[in-house]
Each structure stands twice: as structure tokens, then as C-alpha cells.
Amino acid sequence: MAMNFKERLAVQVVKNVSAQQLIKAAENALVEGWDSPSLRMLAGINEQDCDEWTVLRLLNNSLAELGITLPSKDDAVWILLCHHISQIANGTVSPLEGMQAVEKYSFDFYEMTKEYVGDSHDIHEMYGMFWNYEDIRECPDEVSVNGKFGEDAVDELDRFMVEKAREWVGKHCGKFGQGD
């Protein structure tokens, strides 16, 4: 499942994206049914001839015309976590791919840690399991999951991750209009 317009805006908040990516987000927003004069102008910019300031001005104008405000950084993190963990929960991506997507945003879960990495956003169990994939790949005959080794251990870990993802989505994503 591709990101929707509001999820793409969350990416912009968490990690500045290129002008070309914002133009593509505007194109997708039009396809999703969002519409405003500035959004149409943004979607119509030639990616080769665009400058960042024009794109950002048109993005800000589009948001004002649509009555959308950018989420706070904390809300943006929750929105993106809901997107990626929902994909794990519904089987759109493998648990490993979903957690790799979370990792690519470089959320500073380490700085926000209370006791375990990811506990600030209640993903500490999934985060810990995510690192188990590497352990299984490096030592397939030594690392087990529920008494299983190698690819069987990966399958078992996938099953646990999907179960945890479903629980997490049910607990956290409703407030962001996702995971329903």
C-alpha cells in the first residue's frame, strides 16, 4: 500500500524530501481527490526545471488552500509508524521490510529510550525482534526462535512480528485515522 498524501507530508516533517518527491506527492494527492489551484500548479511543475523555494511555496499554499496543517514531528513519527506497522500487520510487506522502512527514517528512538530502544513509541518488542533477523542470518544453526533454526526460525519470527504488529496497530493507530 502506497503512502497517502498526509503520510507523505509526515515524511516531509521527519526527513526533508527533495523537490521532485514533493511534486510526485502533489500528483498523487490529485489522484487521491485532493484539489486546489496551488496543488495543481505544484503537480504540474517540470521536475527538471524546478527550484526548491518555488516547490515549498506552492506546497505551503496548497496546504493553506486545503486547510491542512503539517503534523508536529512527534505526530509525524506516529503517522509513519502506523503506516509501516500496518503494512506488516496486513501482510503487505514482510516484517523485516516493514521494520527496515521504519529504520530508514532514523527516528531517534535511542535518545527517547526509557528502558528499551523503541519503548517511547511502544515498539520495543518489535524493534528487538527486528535485530534478531540479523542474528539468525549470521548464525542460523546457533540462534533459535521457539526451538526452530534457520529459515524455520525466520518464519517463526515473522509470525511473532505480525502478531505484535496487529496488536500495536489496534492499540495506537486509531487516533491517527489509520489502521482501521
C-alpha positions in Angstrom: 0.0 0.0 0.0 1.5 3.3 -1.1 1.6 6.3 1.2 -1.2 8.7 1.0 -0.8 12.5 0.9 -0.9 13.0 4.6 1.7 10.3 5.2 3.9 11.9 2.6 3.6 15.2 4.4 4.7 13.3 7.6 7.8 12.2 5.7 8.5 15.8 4.9 8.3 16.8 8.5 10.5 13.9 9.7 13.0 14.0 6.9 13.2 16.8 4.3 12.5 15.3 0.9 13.5 16.5 -2.5 11.5 18.9 -4.6 10.9 16.1 -7.1 9.4 13.9 -4.3 7.1 16.8 -3.3 6.0 17.2 -6.9 5.2 13.5 -7.0 3.3 13.7 -3.7 1.2 16.5 -5.3 0.5 14.4 -8.3 -0.6 11.5 -6.1 -2.7 13.9 -4.0 -4.7 14.9 -7.0 -5.3 11.3 -7.9 -6.5 10.7 -4.3 -9.1 13.5 -4.8 -7.3 16.5 -3.1 -7.6 19.6 -5.2 -6.6 23.2 -5.0 -5.1 25.7 -7.5 -1.6 25.6 -5.9 -1.7 21.8 -5.7 -2.4 21.6 -9.4 0.4 24.1 -10.1 2.8 22.0 -7.9 1.9 18.8 -9.6 2.4 20.4 -13.0 6.0 21.7 -12.4 8.6 20.3 -14.7 10.9 18.3 -12.3 13.9 19.2 -14.3 13.3 23.0 -14.1 12.0 23.3 -10.5 13.7 25.1 -7.7 13.2 24.1 -4.1 11.8 27.5 -3.0 9.0 27.5 -5.6 8.1 24.0 -4.7 8.0 24.8 -0.9 5.9 28.0 -1.6 3.4 26.0 -3.7 3.3 23.2 -1.1 2.6 25.7 1.7 -0.1 27.5 -0.4 -1.6 24.1 -1.2 -1.8 23.2 2.4 -3.4 26.5 3.3 -6.0 26.2 0.5 -6.8 22.6 1.6 -7.0 23.5 5.3 -4.2 21.0 6.1 -1.6 21.7 8.7 1.7 19.8 8.8 1.8 17.4 11.8 4.2 18.0 14.6 7.4 16.0 14.4 6.1 13.6 17.1 2.8 13.1 15.3 4.6 12.6 12.1 6.6 9.8 13.7 3.4 8.2 14.9 1.8 8.6 11.5 4.7 6.9 9.7 4.9 4.1 12.3 1.2 3.5 11.8 1.8 3.3 8.0 4.7 0.9 8.1 3.5 -1.3 11.0 0.0 -1.5 9.4 1.7 -2.9 6.3 3.4 -5.6 8.5 0.1 -6.4 10.2 -1.9 -6.8 7.0 0.8 -8.7 5.1 1.6 -6.0 2.5 5.3 -6.2 3.4 7.3 -8.7 5.3 8.1 -7.8 8.9 11.7 -7.3 8.0 10.9 -5.0 5.2 8.5 -3.0 7.3 11.0 -2.5 10.1 13.7 -1.6 7.6 11.4 1.1 6.4 11.0 2.4 10.0 14.8 2.3 10.4 15.4 4.4 7.2 13.8 7.5 8.8 16.4 7.5 11.5 13.9 8.2 14.3 15.9 8.9 17.4 14.4 6.0 19.4 17.7 5.7 21.3 17.5 9.2 22.7 13.9 8.7 23.7 14.6 5.4 25.4 13.3 4.9 28.9 14.4 1.3 29.4 14.5 -0.4 25.9 15.0 1.1 22.5 11.7 1.9 21.0 9.7 1.9 24.3 8.9 5.6 23.8 6.6 4.5 20.9 5.8 1.0 22.3 7.7 -0.7 19.5 10.5 -2.1 21.7 9.4 -5.7 21.3 9.2 -5.4 17.5 12.5 -3.5 17.5 14.2 -6.2 19.4 12.8 -8.9 17.2 13.9 -6.9 14.1 17.5 -7.2 15.2 17.0 -11.0 15.7 16.7 -11.4 11.9 20.4 -10.4 11.6 21.4 -12.8 14.4 19.5 -15.7 12.6 21.1 -14.9 9.3 24.6 -14.7 10.8 24.3 -17.8 13.0 21.4 -20.0 11.5 22.5 -23.1 13.4 23.0 -21.3 16.8 20.1 -18.8 17.1 16.7 -20.2 17.5 13.2 -18.9 17.8 10.7 -21.1 19.7 13.1 -24.0 19.2 13.4 -23.5 15.5 16.5 -22.7 13.5 17.4 -21.2 10.1 14.5 -20.4 7.8 12.1 -22.1 10.2 13.3 -19.6 12.8 12.7 -16.7 10.4 9.2 -17.9 9.7 8.5 -18.2 13.4 9.9 -14.7 14.0 7.7 -13.4 11.1 4.7 -14.9 12.8 5.5 -13.2 16.1 6.2 -9.9 14.4 2.9 -9.9 12.6 1.1 -10.7 15.8 2.8 -7.9 17.6 2.2 -5.5 14.7 -1.6 -6.3 14.8 -1.7 -5.6 18.5 0.3 -2.4 18.1 -1.9 -1.1 15.2 -5.1 -1.8 17.2 -3.7 0.0 20.2 -2.1 3.0 18.6 -3.3 3.8 15.0 -6.9 4.7 15.5 -6.0 8.2 16.8 -4.3 9.0 13.5 -7.1 7.8 11.3 -5.2 4.7 10.3 -5.2 1.0 11.0 -9.0 0.8 11.0 
